[in-house]
Amino acid sequence: MDTDIVTNGWNDSGIRFADVGYWIRPDGRTDGAEILQGSGLGQWEGAVLRQVSTRRYASLTVPAGTPGIYRVDRFTIRATMGTPTGSRIKQRMGRLTTHIIDLTETEAMTAAQKRRVAEATATSS
């Protein structure tokens, strides 16, 4: 566990994100977690990759030789919006939170997903 991660974003107006690609293998374990693109993740990178690497899903029923399902999730780390005392301007403040969204079926990530599946299928043949 990283103890150096800053979790109080009182003066933190930045939004950090990472798109993480990974495999869900037929046995339900994740494999090959990698950051496909990101911005300002810094100290959170290791924690995000560990979180994905330790996930467990239900076993998959896939044809023999299929590597599993390739998935892409976006992790966004940000403080919530609020108005500090003495101001009327809303800004990001308070504790940092993490939001995860599945990007697998979005147009932007479909190309990455197809490329990874083709690469895995070619190497397993």
DSSP file (Angstrom, degrees, kcal/mol; ACC not computed):
  #  RESIDUE AA STRUCTURE BP1 BP2  ACC     N-H-->O    O-->H-N    N-H-->O    O-->H-N    TCO  KAPPA ALPHA  PHI   PSI    X-CA   Y-CA   Z-CA
    1    1 A M              0   0    0      0, 0.0     2,-0.5     0, 0.0    46,-0.0   0.000 360.0 360.0 360.0 129.8    0.0    0.0    0.0
    2    2 A D        -     0   0    0      1,-0.2     3,-0.3    41,-0.1    41,-0.0  -0.647 360.0-177.2 -76.8 124.0    1.4    3.4   -0.9
    3    3 A T  S    S+     0   0    0     -2,-0.5    -1,-0.2     1,-0.2     0, 0.0   0.513  75.4  68.0 -97.5  -6.0    1.5    5.7    2.1
    4    4 A D        +     0   0    0     39,-0.1     2,-0.4     2,-0.1    -1,-0.2   0.400  69.5 118.0 -92.4   2.7    2.8    8.7    0.1
    5    5 A I        -     0   0    0     -3,-0.3     2,-0.5    38,-0.1    39,-0.0  -0.562  64.8-131.8 -75.9 127.7   -0.4    9.2   -1.9
    6    6 A V        +     0   0    0     -2,-0.4    -2,-0.1     1,-0.1    -1,-0.1  -0.676  31.2 171.0 -79.6 123.0   -2.0   12.5   -1.3
    7    7 A T        +     0   0    0     -2,-0.5    89,-2.0     1,-0.1     2,-0.8   0.474  55.0  83.3-112.1  -5.4   -5.7   12.1   -0.6
    8    8 A N  B     +A   95   0A   0     87,-0.2     3,-0.3     1,-0.1    87,-0.2  -0.872  50.4 178.3-102.0 108.2   -6.7   15.6    0.5
    9    9 A G    >   +     0   0    0     85,-1.1     3,-2.0    -2,-0.8    86,-0.1  -0.072  30.0 136.5 -98.8  33.8   -7.3   17.7   -2.5
   10   10 A W  T 3  S+     0   0    0      1,-0.3    -1,-0.2    83,-0.3    85,-0.1   0.871  87.7  21.3 -50.7 -44.5   -8.2   20.9   -0.7
   11   11 A N  T 3  S+     0   0    0     -3,-0.3     2,-0.8    82,-0.1    -1,-0.3   0.057  98.8 114.4-110.0  24.1   -6.1   23.0   -3.0
   12   12 A D    <   +     0   0    0     -3,-2.0    67,-0.3    82,-0.2    -3,-0.1  -0.834  28.7 166.3-103.0 104.7   -6.0   20.6   -5.9
   13   13 A S        +     0   0    0     -2,-0.8    -1,-0.1    65,-0.1    79,-0.1   0.482  44.6 107.2 -95.2  -2.7   -7.8   21.9   -9.0
   14   14 A G        -     0   0    0     78,-0.1     2,-0.5    26,-0.0    65,-0.5  -0.356  57.6-146.9 -78.3 155.3   -6.3   19.3  -11.3
   15   15 A I        -     0   0    0     63,-0.1     2,-0.4    -2,-0.1    63,-0.2  -0.991  16.3-164.8-118.6 123.8   -8.1   16.3  -12.9
   16   16 A R  E     +B   77   0B   0     61,-2.5    61,-2.9    -2,-0.5     2,-0.3  -0.835  12.0 173.0-107.0 144.9   -6.0   13.3  -13.5
   17   17 A F  E     -BC  76  39B   0     22,-1.7    22,-2.5    -2,-0.4     2,-0.3  -0.985  15.5-172.0-147.0 161.0   -7.0   10.4  -15.7
   18   18 A A  E     -BC  75  38B   0     57,-1.9    57,-3.0    -2,-0.3     2,-0.7  -0.959  18.7-143.4-150.3 135.6   -5.7    7.2  -17.2
   19   19 A D  E     -BC  74  37B   0     18,-3.3    17,-3.1    -2,-0.3    18,-1.1  -0.908  26.6-162.6 -96.2 118.8   -7.1    4.8  -19.7
   20   20 A V  E     -BC  73  35B   0     53,-3.2    53,-2.4    -2,-0.7     2,-0.4  -0.908   6.1-161.8-112.0 123.2   -6.1    1.4  -18.6
   21   21 A G  E     +BC  72  34B   0     13,-2.5    13,-2.3    -2,-0.5     2,-0.3  -0.824  22.4 153.8-100.6 141.5   -6.3   -1.6  -21.0
   22   22 A Y  E     -B   71   0B   0     49,-2.3    49,-3.0    -2,-0.4     2,-0.4  -0.987  37.5-112.3-160.8 161.0   -6.3   -5.2  -19.6
   23   23 A W  E     -BC  70  31B   0      8,-2.9     8,-1.8    -2,-0.3     2,-0.7  -0.783  10.7-151.9 -98.1 141.4   -7.4   -8.7  -20.4
   24   24 A I  E     -BC  69  30B   0     45,-2.9    45,-2.3    -2,-0.4     6,-0.2  -0.961  28.1-147.6-105.5 109.2  -10.0  -10.7  -18.6
   25   25 A R    >   -     0   0    0      4,-3.0     3,-2.7    -2,-0.7    35,-0.2  -0.278  26.7-100.9 -74.9 161.2   -8.9  -14.2  -19.0
   26   26 A P  T 3  S+     0   0    0      0, 0.0    34,-2.4     0, 0.0    -1,-0.1   0.780 123.4  58.0 -54.9 -27.8  -11.3  -17.2  -19.3
   27   27 A D  T 3  S-     0   0    0     32,-0.2    32,-0.2     2,-0.1     3,-0.1   0.481 121.1-107.7 -82.4  -0.1  -10.6  -18.1  -15.6
   28   28 A G  S <  S+     0   0    0     -3,-2.7    29,-3.1     1,-0.3     2,-0.2   0.378  79.1 125.8  93.1  -3.6  -11.8  -14.6  -14.6
   29   29 A R  B     -E   56   0C   0     27,-0.2    -4,-3.0    -5,-0.1    -1,-0.3  -0.565  58.2-122.7 -86.1 153.1   -8.4  -13.2  -13.6
   30   30 A T  E     +C   24   0B   0     25,-0.9     2,-0.3    23,-0.3    -6,-0.2  -0.627  31.8 179.0 -92.7 156.4   -7.0  -10.0  -15.1
   31   31 A D  E     +C   23   0B   0     -8,-1.8    -8,-2.9    -2,-0.2    22,-0.0  -0.994  51.2  21.8-154.1 149.2   -3.7   -9.9  -17.0
   32   32 A G  E     -     0   0B   0     -2,-0.3     2,-0.1   -10,-0.2   -11,-0.1   0.796  65.8-174.8  68.0  32.4   -1.5   -7.4  -18.9
   33   33 A A  E     +     0   0B   0     16,-0.1     2,-0.3   -11,-0.1   -11,-0.2  -0.408  13.0 163.6 -63.2 131.1   -2.8   -4.2  -17.3
   34   34 A E  E     -C   21   0B   0    -13,-2.3   -13,-2.5    -2,-0.1     2,-0.7  -0.994  43.0-113.0-148.3 150.7   -1.2   -1.2  -18.9
   35   35 A I  E     -C   20   0B   0     -2,-0.3   -15,-0.2   -15,-0.2     3,-0.1  -0.779  26.4-175.3 -87.0 117.5   -1.9    2.5  -19.2
   36   36 A L  E     -     0   0B   0    -17,-3.1     2,-0.3    -2,-0.7    -1,-0.2   0.861  69.9 -16.2 -81.2 -39.3   -2.8    3.3  -22.7
   37   37 A Q  E    S+C   19   0B   0    -18,-1.1   -18,-3.3     2,-0.0    -1,-0.3  -0.968  71.9 159.1-160.2 155.3   -2.9    7.1  -22.2
   38   38 A G  E     -C   18   0B   0     -2,-0.3     2,-0.3   -20,-0.3   -20,-0.2  -0.986  25.9-137.5-167.9 173.2   -3.1    9.4  -19.3
   39   39 A S  E    S-C   17   0B   0    -22,-2.5   -22,-1.7    -2,-0.3    -2,-0.0  -0.927  77.8 -18.1-149.3 120.1   -2.6   12.8  -17.9
   40   40 A G  S    S+     0   0    0     -2,-0.3     3,-0.2   -24,-0.2     4,-0.1   0.676  78.4 139.3  66.7  20.6   -1.1   13.9  -14.6
   41   41 A L    >   +     0   0    0    -24,-0.3     3,-2.6     1,-0.2     4,-0.2   0.886  22.0 146.4 -68.0 -38.8   -1.5   10.5  -12.9
   42   42 A G  G >  S+     0   0    0      1,-0.3     3,-1.7     2,-0.2     4,-0.3  -0.112  71.2  15.1  46.6-119.3    1.8   10.7  -11.1
   43   43 A Q  G 3  S+     0   0    0      1,-0.3     4,-0.4    -3,-0.2    -1,-0.3   0.611 123.6  62.9 -63.6 -14.1    1.7    9.0   -7.7
   44   44 A W  G <> S+     0   0    0     -3,-2.6     4,-2.5     1,-0.2    -1,-0.3   0.624  77.9  87.2 -86.6 -13.6   -1.6    7.2   -8.6
   45   45 A E  H <> S+     0   0    0     -3,-1.7     4,-2.3     1,-0.2     5,-0.2   0.917  90.4  44.5 -56.0 -50.5   -0.2    5.2  -11.5
   46   46 A G  H  > S+     0   0    0     -4,-0.3     4,-2.3     1,-0.2    -1,-0.2   0.897 113.5  50.8 -61.8 -41.3    0.9    2.2   -9.4
   47   47 A A  H  > S+     0   0    0     -4,-0.4     4,-2.2     2,-0.2    -1,-0.2   0.893 110.2  49.6 -65.0 -39.9   -2.2    2.1   -7.3
   48   48 A V  H  X S+     0   0    0     -4,-2.5     4,-2.0     2,-0.2    -2,-0.2   0.936 112.4  46.8 -64.9 -46.7   -4.5    2.1  -10.4
   49   49 A L  H  X S+     0   0    0     -4,-2.3     4,-2.4    -5,-0.2    -2,-0.2   0.882 112.4  50.2 -65.2 -37.8   -2.5   -0.7  -12.0
   50   50 A R  H  X S+     0   0    0     -4,-2.3     4,-1.6    -5,-0.2    -1,-0.2   0.899 107.7  54.2 -65.3 -39.7   -2.6   -2.7   -8.8
   51   51 A Q  H  < S+     0   0    0     -4,-2.2     4,-0.3     1,-0.2    -2,-0.2   0.925 113.2  41.8 -60.9 -44.3   -6.3   -2.2   -8.5
   52   52 A V  H >< S+     0   0    0     -4,-2.0     3,-1.3     1,-0.2    -1,-0.2   0.906 111.6  55.8 -68.8 -41.5   -6.9   -3.6  -12.0
   53   53 A S  H 3< S+     0   0    0     -4,-2.4   -23,-0.3     1,-0.3    -1,-0.2   0.761 107.8  48.6 -65.0 -25.7   -4.4   -6.4  -11.5
   54   54 A T  T 3< S+     0   0    0     -4,-1.6    -1,-0.3    -3,-0.2    -2,-0.2   0.433  85.4 115.8 -96.3   1.4   -6.2   -7.8   -8.4
   55   55 A R    <   -     0   0    0     -3,-1.3   -25,-0.9    -4,-0.3     2,-0.4  -0.333  48.2-158.6 -67.3 151.8   -9.7   -7.8   -9.9
   56   56 A R  B     -E   29   0C   0    -27,-0.2     2,-0.2   -32,-0.0   -27,-0.2  -0.998   8.4-173.4-133.9 132.0  -11.5  -11.0  -10.3
   57   57 A Y        -     0   0    0    -29,-3.1     3,-0.1    -2,-0.4     2,-0.1  -0.713  38.1 -83.0-114.5 167.0  -14.4  -11.6  -12.7
   58   58 A A        -     0   0    0     -2,-0.2   -30,-0.2     1,-0.1    -1,-0.1  -0.387  62.6 -87.0 -64.5 149.2  -16.8  -14.6  -13.2
   59   59 A S        -     0   0    0    -32,-0.2     2,-0.3     1,-0.1   -32,-0.2  -0.255  46.5-129.5 -59.3 146.6  -15.3  -17.3  -15.4
   60   60 A L        -     0   0    0    -34,-2.4     2,-0.8   -35,-0.2    -1,-0.1  -0.747   2.5-141.0-101.6 146.1  -15.9  -16.7  -19.1
   61   61 A T        +     0   0    0     -2,-0.3     7,-0.0     7,-0.0    -2,-0.0  -0.892  44.9 149.6-103.0 101.9  -17.3  -19.2  -21.6
   62   62 A V        -     0   0    0     -2,-0.8     3,-0.1     4,-0.1     4,-0.1  -0.908  52.1 -85.4-131.2 157.0  -15.2  -18.5  -24.7
   63   63 A P    >   -     0   0    0      0, 0.0     3,-1.9     0, 0.0    -1,-0.0  -0.252  60.5 -85.6 -59.9 150.5  -14.1  -20.7  -27.6
   64   64 A A  T 3  S+     0   0    0      1,-0.3     0, 0.0     3,-0.0     0, 0.0  -0.275 116.0  25.2 -56.9 139.6  -10.8  -22.6  -27.1
   65   65 A G  T 3  S+     0   0    0      1,-0.3    -1,-0.3    -3,-0.1    59,-0.1   0.331  86.9 130.8  86.4  -7.5   -7.7  -20.6  -27.9
   66   66 A T    <   -     0   0    0     -3,-1.9    -1,-0.3     1,-0.1     3,-0.1  -0.656  55.3-143.9 -79.0 130.9   -9.5  -17.3  -27.2
   67   67 A P        -     0   0    0      0, 0.0     2,-0.4     0, 0.0    -1,-0.1   0.655  45.9-108.9 -71.4 -13.2   -7.4  -15.1  -24.9
   68   68 A G        -     0   0    0    -43,-0.2     2,-0.4   -42,-0.1   -43,-0.2  -0.933  54.9 -34.3 123.1-149.0  -10.4  -13.7  -23.2
   69   69 A I  E     -B   24   0B   0    -45,-2.3   -45,-2.9    -2,-0.4     2,-0.5  -0.951  46.7-143.8-117.2 131.7  -11.9  -10.2  -23.3
   70   70 A Y  E     -B   23   0B   0     -2,-0.4     2,-0.3   -47,-0.2   -47,-0.2  -0.834  26.1-175.3 -93.7 130.4   -9.8   -7.1  -23.7
   71   71 A R  E     -B   22   0B   0    -49,-3.0   -49,-2.3    -2,-0.5     2,-0.4  -0.920  17.9-155.2-128.5 150.3  -11.3   -4.2  -21.8
   72   72 A V  E     -B   21   0B   0     -2,-0.3    31,-3.1   -51,-0.2    32,-0.9  -0.992  14.0-176.9-127.5 123.5  -10.5   -0.5  -21.4
   73   73 A D  E     -BD  20 102B   0    -53,-2.4   -53,-3.2    -2,-0.4     2,-0.6  -0.925  18.9-139.5-117.5 143.7  -11.5    1.5  -18.3
   74   74 A R  E     -BD  19 101B   0     27,-3.2    27,-2.0    -2,-0.4     2,-0.5  -0.920  13.7-161.2-102.6 123.4  -11.0    5.2  -17.6
   75   75 A F  E     -BD  18 100B   0    -57,-3.0   -57,-1.9    -2,-0.6     2,-0.5  -0.911   7.9-171.6-100.0 124.2   -9.9    6.1  -14.1
   76   76 A T  E     -BD  17  99B   0     23,-2.8    23,-2.6    -2,-0.5     2,-0.5  -0.981   4.5-166.8-119.1 128.1  -10.5    9.8  -13.2
   77   77 A I  E     +BD  16  98B   0    -61,-2.9   -61,-2.5    -2,-0.5     2,-0.3  -0.964  28.8 135.5-117.0 120.2   -9.1   11.2  -10.0
   78   78 A R  E     - D   0  97B   0     19,-2.2    19,-3.0    -2,-0.5     2,-0.2  -0.983  50.3-108.8-157.4 161.9  -10.4   14.5   -8.9
   79   79 A A  E     - D   0  96B   0    -65,-0.5    17,-0.2   -67,-0.3    15,-0.2  -0.581  44.8-103.6 -88.9 161.2  -11.7   16.6   -6.0
   80   80 A T  E     - D   0  93B   0     13,-0.7    13,-3.0    15,-0.7     2,-0.3  -0.348  38.8 -97.6 -79.6 166.5  -15.4   17.5   -5.9
   81   81 A M  E     + D   0  92B   0     11,-0.2     2,-0.3    -2,-0.1    11,-0.2  -0.658  55.8 146.4 -86.1 140.3  -16.7   21.0   -6.8
   82   82 A G  E     - D   0  91B   0      9,-2.4     9,-2.9    -2,-0.3    12,-0.0  -0.977  47.7-111.1-162.2 168.4  -17.4   23.4   -4.0
   83   83 A T        -     0   0    0     -2,-0.3     7,-0.2     7,-0.2     3,-0.1  -0.937  35.4-138.6-110.7 112.8  -17.3   27.1   -3.0
   84   84 A P    >   -     0   0    0      0, 0.0     3,-1.7     0, 0.0     5,-0.1  -0.289  34.9 -84.0 -69.0 156.2  -14.6   27.9   -0.5
   85   85 A T  T 3  S+     0   0    0      1,-0.3     3,-0.1     3,-0.1     0, 0.0  -0.346 116.9  23.8 -57.5 132.9  -15.3   30.3    2.3
   86   86 A G  T 3  S+     0   0    0      1,-0.3     2,-0.3    -3,-0.1    -1,-0.3   0.535 111.0  85.5  87.7   7.4  -14.8   33.9    1.2
   87   87 A S    <   -     0   0    0     -3,-1.7    -1,-0.3     1,-0.1    -4,-0.0  -0.928  56.1-159.7-136.4 159.8  -15.4   33.2   -2.4
   88   88 A R        +     0   0    0     -2,-0.3     2,-0.6    -3,-0.1    -1,-0.1   0.308  68.9 100.2-113.7   2.1  -18.3   32.9   -4.8
   89   89 A I  S    S-     0   0    0     -5,-0.1     2,-0.1     1,-0.0    -7,-0.1  -0.801  70.1-134.6 -97.7 120.9  -16.4   30.9   -7.4
   90   90 A K        +     0   0    0     -2,-0.6     2,-0.3    -7,-0.2    -7,-0.2  -0.459  36.1 161.4 -69.6 143.2  -16.8   27.2   -7.5
   91   91 A Q  E     -D   82   0B   0     -9,-2.9    -9,-2.4    -2,-0.1     2,-0.4  -0.966  46.9 -79.7-154.3 166.4  -13.6   25.2   -7.7
   92   92 A R  E     +D   81   0B   0     -2,-0.3     2,-0.3   -11,-0.2   -11,-0.2  -0.587  65.8 141.5 -73.6 128.8  -12.4   21.7   -7.1
   93   93 A M  E     +D   80   0B   0    -13,-3.0   -13,-0.7    -2,-0.4   -83,-0.3  -0.970  26.6  46.1-159.3 165.6  -11.7   21.2   -3.4
   94   94 A G  E    S-     0   0B   0     -2,-0.3   -85,-1.1   -15,-0.2   -82,-0.2  -0.436  94.3  -8.3  92.2-167.8  -12.0   18.6   -0.7
   95   95 A R  E    S-A    8   0B   0    -87,-0.2   -15,-0.7    -2,-0.1   -87,-0.2  -0.322  72.1-113.2 -68.5 145.2  -11.1   14.9   -0.7
   96   96 A L  E     -D   79   0B   0    -89,-2.0     2,-0.3   -17,-0.2   -17,-0.3  -0.534  33.8-166.4 -76.1 143.3  -10.0   13.3   -3.9
   97   97 A T  E     -D   78   0B   0    -19,-3.0   -19,-2.2    -2,-0.2     2,-0.4  -0.914  13.9-133.7-128.3 157.6  -12.2   10.6   -5.4
   98   98 A T  E     -D   77   0B   0     -2,-0.3     2,-0.4   -21,-0.2   -21,-0.2  -0.939  17.0-169.7-114.3 132.8  -11.7    8.0   -8.1
   99   99 A H  E     -D   76   0B   0    -23,-2.6   -23,-2.8    -2,-0.4     2,-0.4  -0.975   4.3-161.2-122.3 136.0  -14.3    7.4  -10.8
  100  100 A I  E     +D   75   0B   0     -2,-0.4     2,-0.4   -25,-0.2   -25,-0.2  -0.972   9.3 179.7-123.2 128.9  -14.1    4.4  -13.2
  101  101 A I  E     -D   74   0B   0    -27,-2.0   -27,-3.2    -2,-0.4     2,-0.6  -0.988  29.8-122.3-128.7 136.4  -15.9    4.2  -16.5
  102  102 A D  E     +D   73   0B   0     -2,-0.4   -29,-0.3   -29,-0.2     3,-0.1  -0.677  30.5 172.8 -77.7 118.9  -15.8    1.3  -19.0
  103  103 A L    >   +     0   0    0    -31,-3.1     3,-1.9    -2,-0.6     6,-0.4   0.327  43.8 111.1-104.5   4.8  -14.6    2.7  -22.4
  104  104 A T  T 3  S+     0   0    0    -32,-0.9     9,-0.2     1,-0.3    -1,-0.1   0.856  82.3  38.0 -52.4 -45.6  -14.4   -0.7  -24.1
  105  105 A E  T 3  S+     0   0    0     -3,-0.1    -1,-0.3   -33,-0.1     2,-0.1   0.349  90.4 113.2 -93.1   7.3  -17.2   -0.1  -26.6
  106  106 A T  S X> S-     0   0    0     -3,-1.9     4,-1.4     1,-0.1     3,-0.6  -0.463  76.4-118.6 -77.6 153.7  -16.6    3.5  -27.3
  107  107 A E  H 3> S+     0   0    0      1,-0.2     4,-0.7     2,-0.2     3,-0.2   0.875 111.6  56.3 -58.5 -39.9  -15.5    4.5  -30.8
  108  108 A A  H 34 S+     0   0    0      1,-0.2     4,-0.4     2,-0.1    -1,-0.2   0.827 115.0  36.6 -64.4 -31.9  -12.2    6.0  -29.5
  109  109 A M  H <> S+     0   0    0     -3,-0.6     4,-2.5    -6,-0.4    -1,-0.2   0.570  93.1  85.3-100.2  -9.9  -11.2    2.7  -27.8
  110  110 A T  H  X S+     0   0    0     -4,-1.4     4,-2.8    -3,-0.2     5,-0.2   0.890  89.6  52.6 -59.7 -39.8  -12.5    0.2  -30.3
  111  111 A A  H  X S+     0   0    0     -4,-0.7     4,-2.3     2,-0.2    -1,-0.2   0.918 110.7  46.9 -62.9 -44.1   -9.4    0.4  -32.5
  112  112 A A  H  > S+     0   0    0     -4,-0.4     4,-2.2     2,-0.2    -1,-0.2   0.909 113.3  49.5 -63.8 -41.7   -7.1   -0.2  -29.5
  113  113 A Q  H  X S+     0   0    0     -4,-2.5     4,-2.3     1,-0.2    -2,-0.2   0.938 111.9  46.9 -63.3 -47.4   -9.3   -3.2  -28.4
  114  114 A K  H  X S+     0   0    0     -4,-2.8     4,-2.4     1,-0.2    -1,-0.2   0.887 111.4  52.2 -62.5 -39.6   -9.3   -4.7  -31.9
  115  115 A R  H  X S+     0   0    0     -4,-2.3     4,-2.4    -5,-0.2    -1,-0.2   0.928 110.8  46.8 -63.5 -45.6   -5.5   -4.3  -32.2
  116  116 A R  H  X S+     0   0    0     -4,-2.2     4,-2.4     2,-0.2     5,-0.2   0.899 112.8  49.3 -64.9 -41.2   -4.9   -6.0  -28.9
  117  117 A V  H  X S+     0   0    0     -4,-2.3     4,-2.5     2,-0.2    -1,-0.2   0.920 112.0  48.6 -64.3 -42.8   -7.2   -8.9  -29.7
  118  118 A A  H  X S+     0   0    0     -4,-2.4     4,-2.2     2,-0.2    -2,-0.2   0.905 112.0  49.4 -63.5 -41.5   -5.6   -9.4  -33.1
  119  119 A E  H  X S+     0   0    0     -4,-2.4     4,-1.9     2,-0.2    -2,-0.2   0.917 113.5  45.8 -63.0 -44.3   -2.1   -9.4  -31.6
  120  120 A A  H  X S+     0   0    0     -4,-2.4     4,-1.5     1,-0.2    -2,-0.2   0.886 112.8  49.6 -68.5 -39.0   -3.1  -11.9  -28.9
  121  121 A T  H  X S+     0   0    0     -4,-2.5     4,-0.8    -5,-0.2    -1,-0.2   0.901 110.7  50.7 -66.7 -40.4   -4.9  -14.2  -31.4
  122  122 A A  H  < S+     0   0    0     -4,-2.2     3,-0.3     1,-0.2    -2,-0.2   0.879 112.1  46.3 -65.1 -39.3   -1.8  -14.1  -33.8
  123  123 A T  H  < S+     0   0    0     -4,-1.9    -1,-0.2     1,-0.2    -2,-0.2   0.754 111.5  51.0 -77.9 -23.6    0.6  -15.0  -31.0
  124  124 A S  H  <        0   0    0     -4,-1.5    -1,-0.2     1,-0.2    -2,-0.2   0.595 360.0 360.0 -88.4  -9.9   -1.5  -17.8  -29.6
  125  125 A S     <        0   0    0     -4,-0.8    -1,-0.2    -3,-0.3    -2,-0.1   0.469 360.0 360.0 -83.8 360.0   -1.9  -19.5  -33.1
